[in-house]
Amino acid sequence: MDPVPGDSYYSDIRNRYTYERIESISKFLLDRTKQRPDIGIICGTGMGGLADMLQEKEIFPYRDIPDFPVSTVPGHPGRLVFGKLNGRSLVCMQGRFHVYEGYSVWKCAMPVRVMKLIGVKTLIVTNAAGGLNQSFTVGDIMLIKDHINFPGFGGDNPLRGRNDDRWGPRFPPMSNAYNLGLRQLARTVAKELDLEKYLQEGVYCLLGGPSYETVSEMMALRLLGADAVGMSTAHEVIAARHCGIRVLGISLISNICVMEHDSEKPLANHEEVMETGNHRRKDLEELVTGIIMKLDTA
């Protein structure tokens, strides 16, 4: 079907990043780095230190990469960092993109496709999330076993539009979005690091933001089976699985959601999210490092 002039839906499709456009971005990066990473990391709010661990770093600010969006959120430095971690070649996104910044959902997920053409086969995606599960505590590390993509219920999916089979199939399954073997590996590493007491596993729910959720909204999400809620990740994971990248998802529980209408508990705020990320930073870095060192066994 031909695009309809003036129709916002088809205009959105027409302006999407084509395979060739993303291929040109990947070539731009590969021509300027000696690294050939097969592991990618997306650093959530307050977790940019994961990229700072790399040796032999080569840094590309987003503003210097052709056709790349720019991060606008505090705690998201906005750069791709290539380097090595104990001999393994990695690329880290220090800063991601969100729909609430004004970007289309497919544009938020676009860097995952850049990673695919760079050579990434395994993606570790991290985020800071509010704890809906009242048995969680601030600072817990939740392995994501599944997600609820609320914007996708209304058709706002990063795969919306004409499918290019070079990325993947028209109707990719998402029942195995978060790799079981990688989750098992993460539990093993957490036990070795004595982090079991902080480790949880649960379902992450994506909402659009930027406002935090009302009490009624949080109660509804909990009723649907969500353990944590945030404003990122699911669309990145969908894009990754579509193009054959296996995924490990990790949420840092930055606050526990208030589930009573008349509660006088402190309200959620971005400063609390940043503080929790900084407090648990070393543990997360050790966990991710340990996982990467054992990836060949997963």
N, C-alpha and C positions, 0 to 999 in steps of 0.2 A: 504494500500500500504506500503511495507517495505521501510525503509530508503535506500537511494542510497549512498554507501560509497563515501566520498569526496565531496558530494553535500552540499554546505553551507546551503541551505534552510532546508534540513532534519537534518543536523548537529545541526542547531539552535533548531529545534523541540526536538531532542534527548536530548539536554542539558537543556531543560526548567525545571523550578521548578515543580515537580509533586505535586499532592495533598498531598501525604504522606510526602514529603520533607517540604512543608509549614506547615503541621500539626506538624511536629517535632520542627520547629522554634517557633510556637505558644505555644507548650507545654513547651519548654525551658523558655519562658517568664512567662507563667502562674505559673510555678513551683517556680518562684523567686519573684513574687509580690503578695501582698494581694489584689490588685485592680482588679476589674472585670468591665472594662469600656464598656459602650454601645454607647459612643460618641467618634469619632476620629477627630483629627484636623491635617491637613497638613499645616505647616507654610511656607509661601513663603519668598523670600529674604527680609531681614530686619524685619521680623515679628515673629522672634523666641520668642519675649517677651510674646506671648500668652501662651507658655509653662511655662514661669517663674511665671505666676500668680497662678499656681497650689499649693495646700497645700498637705502635706503628700507625697511629691514627691519621686518617685523611678526611678532612671535614668539608662538607658542602652546605653552606647556608641555603635554605630553600629559595631565598630571593635570587640566588645566583644560578639556579637550575631552570632551564627553559620550560615554560608551561607548567611550573609547579606552583601549587597554592602556598600561602604563607600562614603560619600559626599566629593567632592573636591572643591566646590565653596565657595568663601568668602561670609559670611552672612548665611551659612548653617552649624551650629555647628556639626551636625551628631550624633544625639542620639534620642532614644525613651524615652519620659518622661511620666510616669504614675502618676496620682494624682487625687485630688478632687478639684472641683470648686463649692463653696457653697453647698457642700454635694453631687454633681454629680460626678461620676467617669468617668475620661477621659484618653485617651492616645493621646499624641501629637508627631508628627514627627517634630523635630527641624532639618530641612534639608531634602531635597528630592534628587532624582536622575534624571539626564537628559541624553538624547541620546548623546548630544554633549560631555559628559564626557567619552564616549566610551561604554556606557551600551546599551544593546538591549532594545527595547521599552517595552517588557514584563517584563524585570528585573526592569525597572523603576517603573512599576505598581505593582510589586510583594508585597510590603509592605501592599497594600490595602487588599490583600487576607489574609495576616497575621492578619490584623485587624478583618477581617470577622470571622476567627476561634477563635479569642480572645473574640468575642462577640459584636463587634461594629455593630450598626444598622443604625446610622446616621453619615455621614462624612461631615465635613466642610473643604473645600479645598480653600486655599488662594494663591494668587500669586501677584507679581508685574508685571505690563503690560504697554506697550506703548499705548497711546491713539491715535487711528486712527480717531475717531470721533472728529472733530475740535470744537465741542461745549463743549467737556470735558475740564477740567482744571487739572493741576498737583495737586495731593492730593485728587481727587475725588475717591469715593468708588463705584465700579460698581458691582452690582449683576449680575452674569452671568445667562442669560436666555437660552443660547444655545451656541454651539461651532462649529467651522469648524476645523476638524482634517486633516490638509493638508498632513502629512505623510501617513495617512490612505488611501488617494486617490490612492497611489501607492502600497497599500497592507501592509504597515508597521503598523499593528494593534496589540495591546497587546493580542488579542484573537486568533491571527494567529496560526495555527497548529491544531493538534487533540484536539477536545473538550472533557473535562471531565464534565459529566452532574452533578457531585456533586457541581460544581461551578454554573452552569447555562446552559441555552439553547445554541444550536449551533449558532442561529441567533437572538441575543437579540435586541429589539428595542431601539433606542436612541432618539426618538422624545420627550420623557419626562425625559431626562437625569437630568435636574436641577429641583428639586421638586418645584412645584408652591406654595404649602402650606408653605414651608420654606422661599421662597422669600417674600411671603405676611407677614410672621412673621417678617422677617428682616426689611421690610418697617415700620411695626408697632413700632418695637424697635427703629429704627432710628428716627422716629418722636418723641418718648418719650424722646430721648436723644438730641433732637434739632440738629440732624445730617442730616436732610432732604436736606439742601442746598448743601451737599457734595455727596448725593446719586444719582447714575445713574443706569440704567439697560441696558444691551446690550449683544452683541455676541462676544465671545472670539475666537481668531484664534491661533492655535498651528502651529508654524514652528520649524524646527530642530535646528537652531542656529549652533555655537555660534556667528556668525557674525550677527550684526543688519541688518535690511532690507534696501534695496535700496529705493529710492524715487519711482521708477516705481513699485516695488513690493508692497509698501504700498498703492499706488494709486489703484492697482489691487485688493488688499484685501478689501479696502474700497468699491470698486465697487461691490464686492461680498457680501457685507453686514456686514463685520466685524467692530466692534467698538473698539476693543483692540487686541493687539497681544503680544504673549509671547512664551516661550520655554518649557512649562510644562502643567500639569493639565488635558488635554483632555484624555490622556491614563489612568490616574488614575481614572477619572470619568467613562470611559468605563469599566474598571475592576470592579469598585464598583457597577455599575448598573447591570453588568453581574451576580454578586453574590447576588443581592437583597438589597444592601445598598442604602438608599436614600441620596441625595447629595444636599448641598448648596455650591455654588461657589461664591467667592468674589475676585475681582481684585482691587488692589490699583493702580491707574493711576500714574505712577512714572515719566512719561515724555509725552509730546505731540509730536507725530511724525511729522517730517518735510516733507511737501507734495509738495514743490517746488524745482525744480532742481537747481536753482540758488540762493537758500536761503543762508544767512549768519548766520542763527540761530545756537546756539551751537548744536553739535552732541550728540546723545544718548551715555551714558556711565554708567558703573556699579556703579560708585561712586554716581551718581545722583539718581539711583534706591535705594541705601542704605540710602541716606540722606532723601528721601521722606518717606521711611518706618519708619525711626526714628521720623520724624516730625509728622506723622499721627498715631504713635504707640498707644497712649493713647485712641484715638477715636476708633480705631479698636478693642482694648482690651475691651472697654466698650460695643461696639456693639456685639461682639461675646459672651461676658459674658451675656448680656441681652437676646440674642437669646437662649443660653443654658438654662437659668433659665426658659424660657417659652416653651421649646421644647415639653412638654407634650400636649400643646394646639394646636400644628401645625398638 
